[in-house]
Amino acid sequence: MPRFAANLSMLFADLPFRARFEAAAEAGFRAVEYQFPYSYDPKEIATELARLGLEQVLFNTPPGEWDEGERGLAAIPGREAEFQYSFERALNFAEILKPRCLNVMAGAVDPREFSLDACHATLIDNLRHACDRAAEKVPGLVLTLEPLSTREHPGAILTFVGQTLAIIEQVGRRNLKLQLDLYHTQIMEGDLAMKLRHLHKQIGHIQIAGAPDRHEPSLSEVNYPYLFRLIDELGYQGWVGCEYRPKGKTLDGLSWLAATPNKG
């Protein structure tokens, strides 16, 4: 079965951030991801990862003003310099934490303020810069681009898989891949198995959560055991991030993981 990474922004959220690493390791995870590490010392995080034998697989670029609804800067016209500065900060963390993937957050806008075409053009230019800079500074790092659901992220610029793949193709860099969050994709368009079959070679990272409520994958309209088998059959070599909100305590909801043999 796939290799599962604990998303420490959502799992074990009743614990202080530093304590979540040990909780994840004790629960059987061998890798972690989280949304943003920027409030912490990356050297201390790296020390904890090494102590526990955990692999860092992914985090996101800075989102801008999260509490004000910002969901990234890469596609926002007029904020190119701010994106480049924040991306350099993300690379500084990546040098120390050594994630497999760095997810570039495109952003969310009011369509009355910017046209989608203008946002796409800005995104393509910023991604070309980001890919080239990442290849220079952190060789082997894969950048990912993720379509989000408008249910959770109103105004998101990237919302559909095909739209996101079109951007990736126009950027034309080998170190840029699709981040396929099966929860967001189920909300927006469904047909998950066929997307996995057709796109698995273009996927850099997968994330999961139960739909429609974003709880455990066992509490879902999606047949996750079937998808896990399919992911294996397709030969996907990356990690699957568990980015869900536990319905109760994290450990109480991990029965689905205990019933799923974990390659990690």
C-alpha positions as CSV (number, residue, x, y, z in Angstrom):
1,M,0.0,0.0,0.0
2,P,1.1,3.6,-0.4
3,R,3.5,5.4,1.9
4,F,1.6,7.7,4.2
5,A,2.9,11.0,5.6
6,A,1.3,12.7,8.6
7,N,0.2,16.2,8.0
8,L,1.2,17.9,11.2
9,S,-0.8,21.0,10.6
10,M,-4.0,18.9,11.0
11,L,-3.1,15.7,12.8
12,F,-2.2,15.8,16.5
13,A,-3.3,19.4,16.5
14,D,-4.0,19.2,20.3
15,L,-0.2,19.0,20.9
16,P,2.4,21.7,20.5
17,F,3.9,21.7,17.0
18,R,7.3,20.2,18.1
19,A,5.6,17.4,20.0
20,R,3.6,16.3,16.9
21,F,6.7,14.8,15.3
22,E,7.2,12.3,18.1
23,A,3.4,11.6,18.2
24,A,3.5,10.8,14.4
25,A,6.5,8.5,14.7
26,E,4.9,6.7,17.6
27,A,1.7,6.2,15.6
28,G,3.7,4.5,12.9
29,F,4.3,7.3,10.3
30,R,7.8,7.4,8.7
31,A,7.3,10.8,7.1
32,V,5.7,14.1,7.8
33,E,4.4,17.2,5.9
34,Y,2.8,20.4,7.1
35,Q,1.6,23.6,5.6
36,F,4.1,26.2,6.9
37,P,7.3,25.9,8.9
38,Y,8.1,29.6,8.9
39,S,7.4,30.3,12.6
40,Y,10.0,27.8,13.7
41,D,13.7,27.3,13.6
42,P,14.4,24.9,10.6
43,K,17.5,23.6,12.3
44,E,15.5,22.5,15.3
45,I,13.0,20.8,13.1
46,A,15.7,19.0,11.2
47,T,17.2,17.8,14.4
48,E,13.8,16.4,15.5
49,L,13.4,14.7,12.1
50,A,16.8,13.1,12.4
51,R,16.2,12.0,16.0
52,L,13.0,10.3,15.1
53,G,14.0,8.9,11.7
54,L,11.3,10.8,9.9
55,E,11.5,12.1,6.4
56,Q,10.2,15.6,5.5
57,V,8.2,15.2,2.3
58,L,6.5,18.6,1.7
59,F,5.6,22.0,2.9
60,N,4.1,25.1,1.2
61,T,5.5,28.4,0.1
62,P,4.4,31.3,2.3
63,P,0.8,32.2,1.7
64,G,0.8,35.9,2.3
65,E,-1.7,37.1,4.9
66,W,-3.5,33.8,5.6
67,D,-5.9,35.3,8.2
68,E,-7.0,37.9,5.6
69,G,-7.8,35.1,3.1
70,E,-4.6,35.1,1.0
71,R,-3.7,31.7,-0.3
72,G,-0.4,32.3,-2.0
73,L,1.3,35.0,-4.1
74,A,2.5,33.3,-7.2
75,A,-0.4,34.3,-9.4
76,I,-1.2,37.8,-8.0
77,P,-0.3,40.5,-10.5
78,G,1.8,43.3,-9.1
79,R,3.2,41.2,-6.3
80,E,6.0,39.5,-8.2
81,A,8.8,40.9,-6.1
82,E,7.0,39.8,-2.9
83,F,6.6,36.3,-4.3
84,Q,10.2,36.0,-5.2
85,Y,11.3,37.2,-1.8
86,S,9.0,34.7,-0.1
87,F,10.1,31.9,-2.4
88,E,13.7,32.5,-1.5
89,R,12.8,32.2,2.1
90,A,11.1,28.8,1.3
91,L,14.2,27.6,-0.4
92,N,16.3,28.6,2.6
93,F,14.1,26.3,4.7
94,A,14.2,23.6,2.0
95,E,18.0,23.6,2.1
96,I,17.8,22.6,5.7
97,L,14.7,20.4,5.9
98,K,15.3,18.6,2.6
99,P,11.7,18.0,1.6
100,R,11.0,16.0,-1.6
101,C,8.5,18.6,-2.7
102,L,7.7,22.3,-2.2
103,N,4.2,23.3,-3.0
104,V,3.9,26.7,-4.7
105,M,0.7,28.4,-3.6
106,A,-0.9,30.2,-6.5
107,G,-3.3,32.4,-4.6
108,A,-7.0,33.5,-4.4
109,V,-8.4,36.7,-5.8
110,D,-11.6,38.6,-6.3
111,P,-12.4,38.2,-10.0
112,R,-13.5,41.8,-10.1
113,E,-9.9,42.8,-9.3
114,F,-7.9,40.7,-11.7
115,S,-8.8,38.6,-14.7
116,L,-8.0,34.9,-14.8
117,D,-5.8,35.4,-17.8
118,A,-3.7,38.0,-16.0
119,C,-3.3,35.7,-13.0
120,H,-2.3,32.8,-15.2
121,A,0.3,34.9,-17.1
122,T,1.7,36.1,-13.7
123,L,1.7,32.5,-12.4
124,I,3.6,31.2,-15.4
125,D,6.3,33.8,-15.2
126,N,6.7,33.3,-11.4
127,L,6.9,29.6,-11.8
128,R,9.6,29.7,-14.4
129,H,11.6,31.9,-12.1
130,A,10.9,29.6,-9.1
131,C,11.8,26.4,-11.0
132,D,15.0,27.8,-12.3
133,R,16.0,29.1,-8.9
134,A,15.1,25.9,-7.1
135,A,17.2,23.8,-9.6
136,E,20.1,26.1,-8.9
137,K,19.8,26.3,-5.1
138,V,18.2,23.0,-4.0
139,P,19.0,20.4,-6.8
140,G,16.5,17.5,-6.9
141,L,13.7,19.5,-5.2
142,V,10.3,19.1,-7.0
143,L,7.9,22.0,-7.1
144,T,4.2,21.2,-7.1
145,L,1.1,23.1,-8.1
146,E,-2.2,22.2,-6.5
147,P,-5.8,22.9,-7.6
148,L,-8.0,23.7,-4.6
149,S,-11.7,23.5,-4.0
150,T,-13.6,26.7,-3.8
151,R,-15.6,25.3,-0.9
152,E,-12.6,25.7,1.4
153,H,-10.7,28.4,-0.6
154,P,-13.1,30.9,-2.2
155,G,-11.5,32.7,-5.1
156,A,-8.8,30.1,-5.6
157,I,-7.1,30.8,-8.9
158,L,-6.4,27.1,-9.6
159,T,-9.4,24.9,-9.1
160,F,-9.4,22.1,-11.7
161,V,-6.8,19.5,-12.6
162,G,-6.9,20.2,-16.4
163,Q,-6.4,24.0,-15.7
164,T,-3.4,23.2,-13.5
165,L,-1.8,20.8,-16.0
166,A,-2.1,23.5,-18.7
167,I,-0.2,25.9,-16.6
168,I,2.5,23.2,-15.9
169,E,2.8,22.5,-19.6
170,Q,3.2,26.2,-20.4
171,V,5.9,26.7,-17.7
172,G,7.9,23.9,-19.4
173,R,10.2,22.9,-16.5
174,R,10.9,19.3,-15.6
175,N,11.0,20.1,-11.8
176,L,7.3,21.2,-11.7
177,K,4.6,18.6,-11.2
178,L,1.0,18.3,-10.1
179,Q,0.0,18.0,-6.5
180,L,-3.2,16.0,-6.5
181,D,-5.3,16.4,-3.4
182,L,-8.0,13.8,-3.8
183,Y,-10.3,15.6,-1.4
184,H,-10.2,18.9,-3.3
185,T,-10.5,17.1,-6.6
186,Q,-13.5,15.0,-5.4
187,I,-15.3,18.2,-4.4
188,M,-14.6,20.0,-7.7
189,E,-14.8,17.3,-10.3
190,G,-14.6,13.7,-9.0
191,D,-13.5,10.8,-11.4
192,L,-10.5,10.2,-9.2
193,A,-9.5,6.7,-10.4
194,M,-9.4,7.8,-14.0
195,K,-7.3,10.9,-13.1
196,L,-4.9,8.7,-11.3
197,R,-4.7,6.3,-14.2
198,H,-4.1,9.0,-16.8
199,L,-1.9,11.4,-14.8
200,H,0.2,9.3,-12.4
201,K,3.4,10.1,-14.2
202,Q,2.7,13.9,-13.8
203,I,2.0,13.7,-10.1
204,G,4.6,14.9,-7.7
205,H,2.6,14.4,-4.5
206,I,-0.8,13.1,-3.4
207,Q,-2.9,14.2,-0.5
208,I,-6.1,12.6,1.0
209,A,-9.0,13.4,3.2
210,G,-12.5,12.1,3.5
211,A,-15.2,13.8,1.4
212,P,-17.3,15.8,2.0
213,D,-16.3,16.7,5.5
214,R,-12.5,16.4,5.4
215,H,-12.3,13.9,8.2
216,E,-10.5,10.5,8.1
217,P,-10.4,8.8,4.7
218,S,-12.5,6.0,6.3
219,L,-15.3,8.6,6.7
220,S,-15.8,9.3,3.1
221,E,-17.9,8.9,0.0
222,V,-14.7,8.0,-1.7
223,N,-13.6,4.3,-1.8
224,Y,-10.1,4.9,-0.6
225,P,-9.1,1.3,-0.2
226,Y,-9.7,0.9,-3.9
227,L,-7.7,4.0,-4.7
228,F,-4.8,2.9,-2.5
229,R,-4.6,-0.4,-4.4
230,L,-4.7,1.5,-7.7
231,I,-2.0,3.9,-6.6
232,D,0.2,0.8,-5.9
233,E,-0.7,-0.8,-9.2
234,L,0.3,2.3,-11.1
235,G,3.8,2.3,-9.5
236,Y,3.5,5.7,-7.8
237,Q,6.8,6.2,-5.9
238,G,5.9,9.4,-3.9
239,W,4.2,9.8,-0.6
240,V,0.5,10.3,0.3
241,G,-0.1,13.1,2.7
242,C,-2.8,12.6,5.3
243,E,-4.2,16.2,5.3
244,Y,-7.4,15.7,7.1
245,R,-9.1,17.1,10.2
246,P,-9.6,14.2,12.6
247,K,-13.2,13.9,13.7
248,G,-12.0,13.3,17.3
249,K,-8.6,12.6,18.7
250,T,-6.0,11.8,16.0
251,L,-5.1,8.4,17.5
252,D,-8.7,7.3,17.8
253,G,-9.2,7.9,14.1
254,L,-6.2,6.0,12.9
255,S,-7.9,2.6,12.6
256,W,-8.0,3.1,8.8
257,L,-4.2,3.3,8.8
258,A,-3.8,0.2,11.0
259,A,-5.9,-1.7,8.5
260,T,-3.8,-0.4,5.6
261,P,-0.3,-2.0,5.2
262,N,2.1,0.9,5.0
263,K,5.2,0.7,2.8
264,G,6.7,3.6,4.7
